[in-house]
């Protein structure tokens, strides 16, 4: 027995079981984060397209193969191109 003579304090009751609500809230937050990430990606892509269009005056992306110098590689002077150096 305790020498202090005070009554023993009962342990606190266990917390209520909210696991279903917590899982639903987690799933909702995860879905919301995914939607926000997709929206952010879309807005960044649109901003990039707008900057590219303003810079080049064209819409869409240009390809290295289908552009005006498509598939030709780097522009080198004729004196740099030979069989030994393979164009570099």
N, C-alpha and C positions, 0 to 999 in steps of 0.2 A: 504494500500500500504506500501511497505517496505520503511523504512527511508534511507536505504543505496543506493537505486536507481539502483541496479544491475538487470540484466535480470534474470528471473527465469530459472533454469536448468530443462529441460524436464526429466522425469524418463527414465531410460535405457530400451531398448526394452526387451521383455521377451526372455528367452533363447530358442533356437530351440528345437523342440520336438524330442528327440532321444530315446524315451522309447523303441521302437522296437529293436534298435541296442543295447541298454543297457541290455535288457532282453536276447537277443541272446548271448551277451558277458558273462552275469552271468551264463547262462545255459552251455556255453562252459567251463567256469572256473570250474563249479561244476562237470561236466563230467570229466574234466582233473584231478581234485582232487580225484574223486572216482577211476579213473584208477591208479593214483599214489598210493593210499592207498592199492588197491588190489595187485599191484606189490610189494609194501613193505611187505605186509603180506605173499605173496608167497616166497619172498626172505628170510624172517625170518624163515618161515617153512622149507625151503630147508637148511638153515644154521643149524637149530636145528636138522634136520635129519642127516646132515653130522657129527655134533658133536656127536650125539647119535651113529651113525655107527662107528665112530672112537673110541668111548669109549667102546662100547660093542663088536665091531667086527662083528656085524650083521646088516642086512638091515631091515628097517621098524621098527614099534613100537611093543613092546611086551605087551601083555595083562596080567593083574594080574590073570585072570582065565585060560588063555591058556599057561602060562609060565611053567617052570619046576616045580614050586611048586604051580601050579594053584589051587585056591580054598581051600587051606589048612590053610590059615590064618597065624598068626605069629608063629614062632617056639618057643615053651615053653618047659621047662624041665618038666619031668614027675611028680616031686614033687609039682609043682605049679598047676597041673590040678587035679581037684576034682569036685564032684557034687555041693558042697557048693560054690565054687568060680567060677564055670562055665568056667574054663579054663583061668581065668585071675588072 
